[in-house]
Structure formats: C-alpha cells, structure tokens
C-alpha cells in the first residue's frame, strides 16, 4: 500500500486526501500592512491542488508581534477579505487551507515595529547579531496577546480556512515563554518548567475553545514546536518531551515537529540512540497525529518519514517544483525538477523573499 496516498481524518472530522502537506514557509509577499497581495495568491494557487493541506506562512495576531516586512496580518477584521481570497486560492481540488498564527516576540526589531520596542516574557535579548533587548510583558499584556490568538482563530474561521496552526516553534513568542533563556520571570508565568508551560496551556485552551464554541464543522487546530535550543540555558529534548506529553492530552488535532532534517539526532547525550522524531512519536503514543518535516526531497524520504510520522511536510522541494507532490504520488520521481535559476522565478512565482530563503537553505540547487 502507498501510505503517502492514503487519507487521514482528524479528531474534528476534517479529512485529508493524502499524507503530504506543504510546510509553512516565509514568503515576505504581503503588503507592508499585512494585506494579501495578488502575487501571494498566485504563489499559493500554483502549489495547491495536489497536496492534502497547505499551511500558510506565519500570520501575525498582534501589531506588536510583527516579525518582518511582507508578513501576513490577521490582527484585525480588515484582513478577513484578503484572507478569504487566500483560503480560496489554496482550496483547489480538496486541498485543505491551514492558517499559521504567531507572534514574533523578541525576534523582531524596532524598525519593523515602526519605533516600538519588541516585547518578550523577559527583558533578555536573543543570541543573534544586533538583537535588541525586549521589554518584559505585563500580565495584562499577556492576557491581551492570548486573546489576540483567539480573535485570529475567529477570523480564520470567518475567512473560510480549514484550520489554524499555532506556531510554537522557531524561537518566536510562544517558544520564548517555554524557554529558560528568554523566560526569566518569577511570577506565575515563569521560573519552573511547569510555570513556563502556563502560557502554552492558556493559549491552546483558548484557541480550541473558540473553535469548539463557534459551531464550525471540520475545522482543526495544530501546534508546531521546535525540539531543542542551543542557548544555555535553553530548551532541551527532555523539556520538549514533557511539553509534548502535555499537548497530547489537549483537544488538538495534530502536532508538527519543526526540523531542518528529519534524521536529526539530539544534542543531548541521553537521547542519541535514534533520531529526535522517534522520541517525539513514542511520547505522543498515538494520541495525536504527528507531522514530520526536514529536507524531504525524494519518494524514499517520504516513505522513510511515514514509517514514523503520520504526515509529511515538504517545503523547499515544492518551491522548485510545484508539481512535486503529484510526481511522488504517481511514482514519476524522474520528472521532478531539482534546481532552478533566476529565469524560472517569474513562472514559479518566486519572490525576493522566497529566493533569499532558498539561497540561505539550499544554494547548491540554484543556478
């Protein structure tokens, strides 16, 4: 049996036609104010229709959480018309549209925020060049941000999406609350591991409550997370397994592991006998479906990953060949395009932001 072509039905009833999804990737294609552009719609439409689901680039739930220019906005009702067009562009041939929602926290700067200081759980700068020291959030502001995720979920429902993915990965605000590097608080929102997970508990409970009380049918909620940090102190795999165990008891529909290589092994000596994804899957213990991701290029990669994960997310490969998925499903791997040049960019709807992403992640495949 070709598992990649089999269907999957989530707890809330949404059914995917196959096990391949397009991973969320930053495009920087929206207008300066977060409104969807026609170029952006064309980019998504070109790559939709073959995969089971398409997870969008991160959409900002709060004005103070904008991470970069050209980012999707979902922090106001005025974005709903454009987001409706985006959902419709994705929902071709039964592909499901998932809106990823996030807040950048300290991983931004005052230029992007038009003079405002970035905010975070604590006033601790990220360990990256020219990182600005953020302002520590007050408890009132924390609850305001939590509600902004709820409101973003409501807008996603109104816009016609099939689900939202909570972006708790890649060092953005949600992960910052869980990390001992960025969260040095001594109140109810930080300190011990149990307190550092409070923000995530409140957020997930709020978003899933919005969905379940809305009356919408077949609308799912996923959660994406990064397994480790290299900062000291920082998140270690043991911390993440604790988090995963907590999340697997929540009314979520799936978990999505964020890795640049699905074969990656932990930096922790205690967890080096098998790839990280195996420890994650064992901890979930069939309570939720798991999406695996990271340098998926071939049918062999898909089959290998599906031996552990329930779904496979593909990113860079589908940027280069929008029909990668169908060629994999049809066993026509020899027809897949594996490189691109500047001359292909217009046809493939590759913006400067996407081109820059490809240059940083896979320069060997650019001509």
C-alpha atoms as one frame of an Amber mdcrd trajectory, in Angstrom:
protein
   0.000   0.000   0.000   1.195   3.508  -0.833   0.794   5.191   2.559   1.506
   8.673   1.147  -1.648   8.415  -0.981  -3.875   7.230   1.885  -6.359   9.508
   3.623  -6.256  10.780   7.214  -9.181  12.027   9.277  -8.572  14.300  12.284
 -10.495  14.300  15.581 -12.651  17.226  14.493 -13.681  15.447  11.302 -11.507
  17.103   8.659 -10.269  14.578   6.111  -7.042  14.897   4.128  -6.944  13.201
   0.733  -3.280  12.206   1.152  -0.451  12.327   3.703   1.601  15.148   2.150
   1.255  18.764   3.307   3.142  21.884   2.337   5.143  23.243   5.247   4.761
  26.869   6.380   7.446  28.978   4.684   8.145  32.696   4.960   7.400  34.456
   1.660   7.521  38.181   2.552   4.927  38.730  -0.181   2.196  40.627   1.709
   1.792  44.401   1.580   3.634  46.484   4.197   0.470  46.442   6.332  -0.076
  42.667   6.194  -2.719  42.597   3.463  -2.582  39.704   0.992  -1.242  40.569
  -2.486  -2.210  39.153  -5.885   1.340  37.813  -6.290   0.903  35.998  -2.998
  -2.369  34.454  -4.132  -0.693  33.249  -7.333   2.194  31.719  -5.356  -0.173
  29.670  -3.187  -2.537  28.702  -6.015   0.324  27.388  -8.151   1.367  24.916
  -5.451  -2.061  23.847  -4.306  -4.477  21.187  -5.521  -2.223  18.131  -5.217
  -1.280  18.099  -1.535  -3.556  17.129   1.318  -3.103  20.508   3.028  -1.179
  23.744   2.650  -0.025  25.522   5.820   0.468  29.232   5.185   3.373  31.431
   6.149   3.068  32.851   9.660   0.264  35.371  10.130   0.739  37.910  12.895
  -2.007  38.017  15.539  -0.942  41.311  17.147   0.501  44.561  15.816   3.304
  44.403  18.359   4.276  40.931  17.211   5.213  41.607  13.602   8.400  39.730
  12.822   9.347  41.058   9.372   8.140  43.190   6.497   5.897  41.439   3.990
   4.273  39.313   6.692   0.628  38.223   6.664  -1.653  40.022   9.110  -4.604
  38.546  10.992  -4.792  41.008  13.909  -7.789  42.974  12.641 -11.100  42.241
  10.912  -9.986  44.291   7.917  -7.742  41.373   6.916 -10.648  38.941   6.516
 -11.456  39.740   2.834  -7.851  39.161   1.740  -7.523  36.053   3.887 -10.738
  34.733   2.325  -9.112  35.049  -1.098  -6.043  33.246   0.210  -8.094  30.368
   1.621  -9.970  30.070  -1.677  -6.713  30.077  -3.663  -5.464  27.126  -1.624
  -8.685  25.113  -1.547  -8.405  23.651  -5.029  -9.178  20.005  -5.704  -9.869
  19.345  -1.989  -6.554  20.674  -0.663  -7.179  21.998   2.854  -6.082  25.505
   3.890  -4.419  25.935   7.291  -3.535  29.411   8.591  -0.441  29.518  10.787
  -0.802  32.083  13.593   2.045  33.569  15.610   3.620  36.477  17.489   7.279
  37.313  16.895   8.121  38.339  20.455  11.777  39.361  20.744  12.630  38.012
  17.267  11.985  41.342  15.582  13.252  44.904  15.942  12.048  48.467  16.401
  12.432  49.216  12.671   9.928  46.535  11.730   7.683  47.713  14.581   7.945
  51.346  13.408   9.712  52.578  16.522   8.140  50.310  19.131  10.356  48.188
  21.363   9.932  44.418  20.886   8.272  42.552  23.744   9.019  39.172  25.313
   8.448  37.226  28.533  11.607  38.821  29.972  13.971  41.649  29.078  16.594
  39.307  27.628  17.945  39.777  24.108  18.154  36.883  21.663  21.618  35.485
  20.970  21.907  36.818  17.442  23.770  39.771  15.915  22.320  43.210  16.700
  19.452  41.741  18.722  17.518  44.371  20.654  16.667  43.975  24.324  12.899
  43.460  24.515  10.532  44.910  27.065   9.089  42.449  29.583   5.370  41.920
  29.117   2.991  42.777  31.930   0.373  40.239  32.949  -2.351  42.409  31.427
  -0.454  42.409  28.131  -0.002  38.632  28.307  -3.749  38.119  28.518  -4.242
  40.634  25.702  -1.907  38.624  23.466  -3.619  35.366  24.418  -6.937  36.887
  23.378  -5.392  38.050  20.099  -4.772  34.385  19.220  -8.430  33.692  19.963
  -9.547  36.552  17.733  -7.181  35.440  14.963  -8.767  31.991  15.112 -12.217
  33.532  14.807 -11.061  35.455  11.727  -9.576  32.310  10.189 -12.940  30.599
  10.588 -14.741  33.578   9.025 -12.263  33.656   6.144 -13.003  30.058   5.223
  -9.837  28.294   6.335  -9.980  24.645   7.333  -7.826  25.120  10.412  -5.146
  27.056  12.245  -1.668  26.012  13.260  -0.318  27.580  16.444   3.301  28.499
  15.723   5.077  27.500  18.910   8.412  26.926  17.147  11.441  28.695  15.697
  12.141  30.862  18.783   9.067  33.105  18.434   6.954  34.327  21.369   5.224
  31.068  22.279   8.540  29.238  22.419  10.040  32.192  24.284   7.619  31.593
  27.151   8.695  27.945  27.320  12.418  28.640  27.079  14.521  29.206  30.218
  16.719  31.523  28.145  14.016  34.021  27.187  11.720  33.492  30.178  13.375
  34.567  33.448  10.129  35.552  35.141   9.468  34.814  38.809   5.667  35.091
  38.721   3.046  32.543  37.611   4.290  32.729  34.002   7.891  31.635  34.538
  10.537  30.013  36.654   9.872  26.280  36.881   9.165  24.098  33.851   5.540
  23.831  34.940   5.171  27.608  35.096   6.913  28.158  31.771   4.294  25.987
  30.080   1.394  28.032  31.521   1.273  30.396  28.519   1.003  27.443  26.148
  -1.761  25.830  28.225  -3.765  29.055  28.252  -3.222  29.657  24.535  -4.168
  26.167  23.358  -7.207  26.053  25.649  -8.356  29.443  24.382  -7.961  28.683
  20.688  -9.609  25.259  20.864 -12.486  26.730  22.887 -13.086  29.337  20.184
 -13.277  26.586  17.567 -15.495  24.278  19.587 -17.916  27.049  20.573 -18.100
  28.560  17.079 -20.197  25.761  15.639 -17.863  25.412  12.657 -17.515  21.887
  11.304 -14.297  20.113  10.321 -12.018  22.960  11.476  -8.770  21.716  13.014
  -6.145  23.103  15.390  -2.494  22.049  15.193   0.589  23.000  17.183   4.135
  23.351  15.833   7.197  23.172  18.070  10.991  23.092  17.917  12.622  20.302
  19.958  15.817  21.972  21.186  17.645  25.237  21.652  21.398  25.739  21.616
  21.364  28.620  24.103  22.423  27.955  27.669  20.105  27.838  29.478  17.761
  26.674  26.751  15.135  24.114  25.843  16.449  20.562  25.828  14.770  17.491
  24.376  13.745  16.311  27.837  11.817  19.578  28.293  10.157  19.134  24.904
   9.075  15.579  25.669   7.385  16.965  28.798   5.644  19.586  26.628   4.623
  17.026  24.005   3.101  14.836  26.705   1.089  17.839  27.908  -0.034  18.786
  24.399  -1.052  15.248  23.515  -3.714  15.485  26.239  -5.136  18.697  24.772
  -8.068  18.889  22.312  -5.633  19.450  19.436  -5.796  17.698  16.065  -2.083
  17.274  15.371   1.460  18.150  16.432   4.037  19.402  13.931   7.738  18.960
  14.618   9.959  21.745  13.242  13.331  20.448  11.992  15.537  21.214   9.000
  16.375  17.499   8.679  14.051  14.690   9.731  17.032  12.467  10.550  18.495
  14.877  13.111  19.768  13.423  16.350  19.529  15.266  19.672  22.424  17.241
  21.119  21.569  15.655  24.482  23.650  12.543  25.139  20.687  10.855  26.783
  18.718  10.895  23.504  21.174   9.942  20.777  20.248   6.331  20.088  17.677
   7.308  17.457  16.525  10.451  15.610  14.603  13.081  17.568  11.363  12.326
  15.742  11.295   8.784  17.143  11.379  10.066  20.734   8.590  12.520  19.899
   6.442   9.818  18.328   6.965   7.463  21.272   5.912  10.205  23.695   2.761
  11.019  21.730   1.909   7.301  21.793  -0.797   7.545  19.111  -2.779  10.210
  20.981  -2.407  12.701  18.094  -1.139  12.571  14.521   2.425  13.823  14.052
   3.704  15.831  11.069   7.356  15.202  10.246   9.459  17.577   8.187  13.009
  18.406   7.181  14.912  18.058   3.904  12.314  15.835   2.218  13.375  15.514
  -1.405  12.516  12.036  -2.662   9.934   9.239  -2.530  12.371   7.385  -0.287
  12.357  10.334   2.131   8.553  10.324   2.178   8.340   6.582   2.789  11.044
   6.664   5.472   9.398   9.540   7.316   5.934   7.985   7.119   7.301   4.914
   8.879   7.377   7.144  11.973   5.222  10.215  11.310   1.589  10.264  10.208
   2.025  13.127   7.736   4.960  14.536   5.781   5.511  18.279   5.335   7.557
  19.368   2.333   8.924  22.852   1.747  11.896  23.639  -0.460  11.240  20.824
  -2.940   7.776  22.147  -3.770   9.137  25.668  -4.201  11.351  24.390  -7.004
   8.742  22.039  -8.491   5.117  22.964  -7.714   4.027  19.541  -9.001   6.468
  17.612  -6.806   3.629  16.036  -4.836   1.782  14.537  -7.787   5.003  13.190
  -9.259   5.752  11.495  -5.937   2.244  10.058  -5.686   2.376   8.827  -9.309
   5.844   7.257  -8.917   7.254   9.646 -11.532  10.175  10.869  -9.476  12.393
  11.069 -12.544  10.293  14.001 -13.773  10.877  16.153 -10.669  12.781  19.407
 -11.167  15.559  19.613  -8.592  17.058  23.053  -9.320  16.006  26.458 -10.568
  17.528  29.655 -11.889  16.673  33.348 -11.982  14.931  32.689 -15.299  12.422
  30.380 -13.573  11.395  32.844 -10.913   8.550  34.562 -12.748   6.948  31.312
 -13.852   7.268  29.788 -10.376   6.094  32.947  -8.545   9.346  33.113  -6.582
   9.523  36.480  -4.803  12.681  38.094  -3.454  11.796  36.806  -0.006  11.419
  33.216  -1.196  14.569  33.468  -3.329  16.519  34.682  -0.311  15.183  31.787
   1.730  16.323  29.313  -0.925  19.751  30.940  -1.171  20.223  30.527   2.558
  18.924  26.962   2.804  19.931  25.245  -0.435  22.309  27.299  -2.608  23.534
  24.140  -4.348  20.146  23.801  -6.101  20.119  27.329  -7.550  21.651  28.100
 -10.909
